């Protein structure tokens, strides 16, 4: 049955629906048709997709329905509608990287993560909008909660599609905040795993700090998508990849948590700070040991280092992407967005010696964080300075 018209976005977790598939009360094809009804309603308003392949999606959902009917789904996400950030290759759709320079470009193959999702039975709905080369030049996607506001970048279309209920999960990528921020702005679950945790082969963001991330409609869905990818294609070549159980474990009470304010605290709005304070107060009242820069020297030391982390990350990315952006300028510099041009020009003169020094500095700061990790179950911090701001820039 088609989904009812929605004036407000509503996410649609997938794992919770599969009990009906096993009982024969519903099918993945029906779930997909509800997704496509929402696509028809929302896409003209939010512009989350670059392109779709709906005939292939319907055929995949039908095959999934047969497997569920026979009691042999390929995985818990068999039949899940998924979006793929348009920086990641798909065999049946172009990979345009948010740039006019790659309009219509096709690699004729799936990225490792996409291949894994197909092998797990997931239904690929389409390619979701990204900023130019997954950097900073926006491409017009709007926030489903308020069309005048940004959904965040660079995984803008992935977050918007999940928030609107079109996809139960979507792939993103991140260096600084490109999965966590749009997930936050759109009210979805965002997971940026450790570097190298999910195989990035076929993802066209080449820098050493990039991670494939997941934006999904529930914590369980997020966990399961990550597991199904790593179970089939592992992490980046030469690494152990993401580790953990095959499904989301039951929650447990943490013993100690670190609160990190970071450089963003200075520009965070009062509402965001108040919400974080409320969360910390609830944790304290539950008996969790809360550590901050005021009562823990390790956190105080790390906070000072994180103030310069963003510029350090930009410089590392800038050097690692020099070759690529020089090629782009040679093709047709007039087609590059102004933010892309500005950033490539800023870092074009970085030298190998400077890059090596930056890597050494990065390793030093990561070592400080590793020391903190050894004493706490997790860190909590704001995903963004506040709610999604007005405008699309």
Secondary structure as UniProt FT lines:
FT   HELIX           15..17
FT   HELIX           18..23
FT   HELIX           28..46
FT   STRAND          49..52
FT   HELIX           54..69
FT   TURN            70..71
FT   TURN            76..79
FT   STRAND          81..85
FT   TURN            86..87
FT   TURN            91..92
FT   TURN            97..98
FT   HELIX           100..102
FT   TURN            103..104
FT   HELIX           112..119
FT   TURN            120..121
FT   STRAND          123..128
FT   HELIX           132..134
FT   STRAND          142..143
FT   TURN            144..145
FT   STRAND          146..150
FT   HELIX           156..163
FT   TURN            164..165
FT   STRAND          169..174
FT   TURN            178..179
FT   HELIX           180..186
FT   STRAND          189..192
FT   TURN            195..196
FT   TURN            201..202
FT   TURN            208..209
FT   STRAND          211..216
FT   HELIX           219..233
FT   TURN            237..238
FT   STRAND          256..259
FT   HELIX           263..266
FT   HELIX           270..285
FT   TURN            286..287
FT   STRAND          289..291
FT   TURN            293..295
FT   HELIX           297..306
FT   TURN            307..308
FT   HELIX           309..320
FT   HELIX           322..332
FT   HELIX           333..335
FT   HELIX           338..347
FT   TURN            348..349
FT   HELIX           352..373
FT   TURN            374..375
FT   STRAND          378..380
FT   STRAND          390..391
//
